Amino acid sequence: MSILYKRIEGFGKPVVFLHGFLESSTMWNFLEFPQQLLQCIFVDIPGHGQSVSLLDEKPSITSFAETIWKDLYTQGIKSFDIVGHSMGGYVALELAKLVQNNPKVILLNSNFWEDSIEKKHNRDRVISIISKNKNLFIQEAIPGLFIHPEDHKNTIESLIAEAKNIPVEGIKYASIAMRNRPDLTEYAKTIADHLVCIQGEKDSIVSEHEMYCKTENQIPYITIPNTGHMSHIEASKLVQQTITDILLDRL
């Protein structure tokens, strides 16, 4: 039995979609991609959704990527592009190293640099909090990802309910893996001709100013106006079209 859950929709160009922290592959339900042009492979990252948590002693984003790659490879899925939201973007970059076809990589509300010292401390705080009260942390964290949470009350309630099903060990593993991930700025520059960042204008997790500074006019990024970290919900039509256009070489 595979530890990895995924679902496949469509018949065109293969694309692997990777969700973010406290999410699952259901996050992509807010977007509709042309099934005749794209074969969408929606993956639950280990420890999230219906995928089993990893148990290795040194949690890493690389372990996530290797687990996904091995599962896809054994099923004959060896060539594909990658779209990753938030944490899924970190996994996408590591997965891209394993794929032989120089895949397109789209980082949606994500980045390619390591956590700052302050952010690493915040990860440690999350690990401590979830051990004591996982549900309280989830209830407080998810609304803050939206710039206008009051406009998405029902959606936020659904996201919170789903996140509460994630086991503590899955959240801990992911938090440690994100905290310890290396800086991939130089790698990102080497694949800049097939890497695109999609940035929320008002994203409190990955600020537009920081993205501007880090890309240094070498790595392309596209700003989605009036959105926060959940741009795929806050501006679903625009994000959907932008991702599709990039994957189909329309941009």
C-alpha positions as CSV (number, residue, x, y, z in Angstrom):
1,M,0.0,0.0,0.0
2,S,1.3,3.4,-1.0
3,I,1.8,6.0,1.7
4,L,1.0,8.7,-0.9
5,Y,-2.5,9.7,-2.0
6,K,-3.0,11.4,-5.3
7,R,-5.8,11.8,-7.8
8,I,-5.4,12.3,-11.5
9,E,-7.7,14.3,-13.8
10,G,-7.3,15.1,-17.5
11,F,-5.5,13.7,-20.5
12,G,-3.0,16.3,-21.6
13,K,0.4,17.5,-20.5
14,P,1.3,16.1,-17.0
15,V,1.5,18.6,-14.2
16,V,2.0,17.7,-10.5
17,F,0.2,20.0,-8.1
18,L,1.5,20.3,-4.5
19,H,-0.5,22.0,-1.7
20,G,0.7,24.1,1.2
21,F,1.0,23.7,4.9
22,L,-2.2,22.7,6.7
23,E,-3.8,22.0,3.3
24,S,-4.4,19.0,1.1
25,S,-4.9,18.4,-2.6
26,T,-8.5,19.7,-2.2
27,M,-7.1,23.2,-2.3
28,W,-7.0,22.9,-6.1
29,N,-10.7,22.5,-6.2
30,F,-11.0,26.2,-6.3
31,L,-9.4,26.2,-9.8
32,E,-10.4,24.5,-13.0
33,F,-7.8,23.5,-15.5
34,P,-8.5,22.4,-19.1
35,Q,-8.6,18.6,-18.9
36,Q,-8.1,18.1,-22.6
37,L,-4.8,20.1,-22.4
38,L,-3.5,19.2,-18.9
39,Q,-3.3,16.0,-17.0
40,C,-3.4,17.3,-13.4
41,I,-1.8,15.1,-10.7
42,F,-3.0,16.4,-7.4
43,V,-0.9,15.0,-4.5
44,D,-1.4,15.0,-0.8
45,I,2.0,15.7,0.7
46,P,2.9,13.1,3.4
47,G,1.3,13.8,6.7
48,H,-1.5,15.9,5.1
49,G,-4.8,14.9,3.6
50,Q,-5.0,11.2,3.0
51,S,-1.2,10.6,2.8
52,V,0.6,8.8,5.6
53,S,3.1,10.8,7.7
54,L,6.8,10.1,7.2
55,L,8.7,8.7,10.1
56,D,12.4,9.5,9.3
57,E,14.3,11.1,12.2
58,K,15.4,14.1,10.3
59,P,12.4,15.7,8.7
60,S,13.2,17.5,5.4
61,I,11.6,18.9,2.3
62,T,13.9,16.6,0.4
63,S,12.2,13.6,2.0
64,F,8.9,14.9,0.8
65,A,10.1,15.3,-2.7
66,E,11.9,11.9,-2.8
67,T,8.8,10.1,-1.5
68,I,6.6,11.8,-4.2
69,W,9.2,11.1,-6.9
70,K,9.5,7.5,-6.1
71,D,5.7,7.0,-6.1
72,L,5.3,8.8,-9.4
73,Y,8.3,7.0,-11.0
74,T,7.1,3.6,-10.1
75,Q,3.8,4.3,-11.8
76,G,5.5,5.5,-15.0
77,I,5.0,9.2,-14.4
78,K,8.6,10.4,-15.1
79,S,8.1,13.7,-17.0
80,F,5.9,16.5,-15.7
81,D,5.8,20.2,-14.8
82,I,5.2,21.2,-11.1
83,V,3.0,23.8,-9.4
84,G,3.4,24.3,-5.6
85,H,1.5,26.5,-3.2
86,S,3.4,27.8,-0.2
87,M,5.1,24.7,1.4
88,G,4.3,22.9,-1.8
89,G,6.6,25.3,-3.6
90,Y,9.5,24.3,-1.4
91,V,8.8,20.7,-2.3
92,A,8.4,21.6,-6.0
93,L,11.9,23.0,-6.1
94,E,13.4,19.8,-4.6
95,L,11.2,17.6,-6.8
96,A,12.4,19.5,-9.9
97,K,15.9,18.4,-9.2
98,L,14.8,14.8,-9.6
99,V,12.9,15.2,-12.8
100,Q,14.9,14.7,-16.1
101,N,12.9,16.9,-18.4
102,N,13.8,20.4,-17.0
103,P,10.2,20.9,-15.8
104,K,8.4,24.2,-15.6
105,V,8.1,25.1,-11.9
106,I,5.4,27.5,-10.7
107,L,5.7,28.8,-7.1
108,L,2.3,30.1,-6.0
109,N,2.6,32.3,-2.9
110,S,5.9,30.6,-2.1
111,N,9.6,31.3,-2.3
112,F,13.0,29.8,-2.9
113,W,15.1,31.2,0.0
114,E,15.6,29.9,3.5
115,D,13.7,31.1,6.6
116,S,15.0,34.1,8.4
117,I,16.2,33.6,12.0
118,E,12.9,35.2,13.2
119,K,10.9,32.8,11.0
120,K,12.8,29.8,12.3
121,H,11.9,30.9,15.8
122,N,8.3,31.1,14.7
123,R,8.4,27.6,13.4
124,D,9.7,26.4,16.8
125,R,6.8,28.3,18.5
126,V,4.4,26.5,16.2
127,I,5.9,23.1,17.1
128,S,5.5,23.9,20.8
129,I,1.9,25.2,20.4
130,I,0.5,22.3,18.4
131,S,1.8,19.8,20.9
132,K,-0.4,21.5,23.5
133,N,-3.4,22.7,21.4
134,K,-3.3,21.8,17.7
135,N,-6.9,23.0,17.1
136,L,-6.5,26.4,18.6
137,F,-3.4,27.0,16.5
138,I,-5.3,26.0,13.3
139,Q,-8.2,28.2,14.2
140,E,-6.0,31.2,14.6
141,A,-3.6,30.6,11.8
142,I,-5.8,30.1,8.8
143,P,-7.9,33.3,8.8
144,G,-4.7,35.3,8.9
145,L,-3.8,34.0,5.5
146,F,-6.6,36.1,3.9
147,I,-6.5,39.8,3.5
148,H,-10.3,39.9,4.1
149,P,-11.2,36.8,6.1
150,E,-14.7,38.2,6.7
151,D,-15.4,37.7,3.0
152,H,-14.6,34.0,3.1
153,K,-16.2,32.8,6.4
154,N,-17.6,29.5,5.0
155,T,-14.5,28.6,3.1
156,I,-12.3,29.3,6.2
157,E,-14.5,27.1,8.3
158,S,-14.1,24.3,5.8
159,L,-10.3,24.8,5.7
160,I,-10.1,24.8,9.5
161,A,-12.3,21.6,9.7
162,E,-10.0,19.8,7.2
163,A,-6.8,21.0,8.8
164,K,-7.9,19.7,12.2
165,N,-7.8,16.2,10.7
166,I,-4.1,16.5,10.1
167,P,-2.2,14.5,12.8
168,V,0.1,16.4,15.1
169,E,3.1,14.4,13.8
170,G,2.3,15.5,10.3
171,I,2.2,19.2,11.3
172,K,5.4,18.8,13.4
173,Y,7.3,17.1,10.6
174,A,6.3,19.7,8.0
175,S,7.2,22.6,10.4
176,I,10.7,21.1,11.1
177,A,11.2,20.4,7.4
178,M,10.4,24.0,6.5
179,R,12.5,25.4,9.3
180,N,15.5,23.4,8.2
181,R,15.3,23.7,4.4
182,P,18.3,25.2,2.7
183,D,18.5,28.4,0.7
184,L,17.8,27.6,-3.0
185,T,18.4,31.0,-4.4
186,E,21.3,30.0,-6.6
187,Y,19.5,26.9,-7.8
188,A,16.4,29.0,-8.6
189,K,18.6,31.3,-10.7
190,T,19.9,28.3,-12.7
191,I,16.4,27.3,-13.7
192,A,15.1,30.9,-14.1
193,D,14.1,30.3,-17.7
194,H,11.5,27.8,-16.6
195,L,10.6,29.1,-13.1
196,V,7.9,31.6,-12.3
197,C,6.7,32.9,-9.0
198,I,3.1,34.0,-8.6
199,Q,2.9,36.6,-5.8
200,G,0.0,37.9,-3.8
201,E,0.2,41.7,-3.7
202,K,-0.6,41.8,0.1
203,D,0.7,38.4,1.1
204,S,1.7,38.6,4.8
205,I,3.8,35.4,4.6
206,V,5.8,36.2,1.5
207,S,5.8,40.0,1.0
208,E,6.0,41.5,-2.5
209,H,8.9,43.7,-1.4
210,E,10.9,40.7,-0.3
211,M,10.1,38.9,-3.6
212,Y,11.2,41.9,-5.5
213,C,14.5,42.0,-3.7
214,K,15.2,38.3,-3.8
215,T,14.4,37.8,-7.5
216,E,16.9,40.6,-8.4
217,N,15.3,40.9,-11.9
218,Q,16.7,37.4,-12.7
219,I,13.7,35.3,-11.7
220,P,10.3,36.2,-13.2
221,Y,7.3,36.8,-10.9
222,I,3.8,37.8,-11.4
223,T,1.7,39.8,-8.9
224,I,-1.9,39.0,-8.3
225,P,-3.6,42.3,-7.1
226,N,-5.5,42.5,-3.9
227,T,-4.7,39.1,-2.6
228,G,-3.0,37.6,0.4
229,H,-1.4,34.2,0.8
230,M,-4.6,32.4,-0.5
231,S,-4.7,34.0,-3.9
232,H,-6.1,30.8,-5.4
233,I,-9.3,31.5,-3.4
234,E,-9.2,35.3,-3.3
235,A,-8.7,35.7,-7.1
236,S,-9.4,32.1,-8.3
237,K,-10.2,33.0,-12.0
238,L,-7.0,35.1,-12.4
239,V,-4.8,32.6,-10.7
240,Q,-6.3,29.8,-12.7
241,Q,-5.7,31.6,-16.0
242,T,-2.2,32.7,-15.1
243,I,-1.1,29.1,-14.2
244,T,-2.7,27.7,-17.3
245,D,-1.1,30.3,-19.5
246,I,2.3,29.6,-18.0
247,L,2.0,25.8,-18.4
248,L,0.8,26.1,-22.0
249,D,3.5,28.7,-23.0
250,R,1.0,31.5,-23.5
251,L,3.0,33.9,-21.4
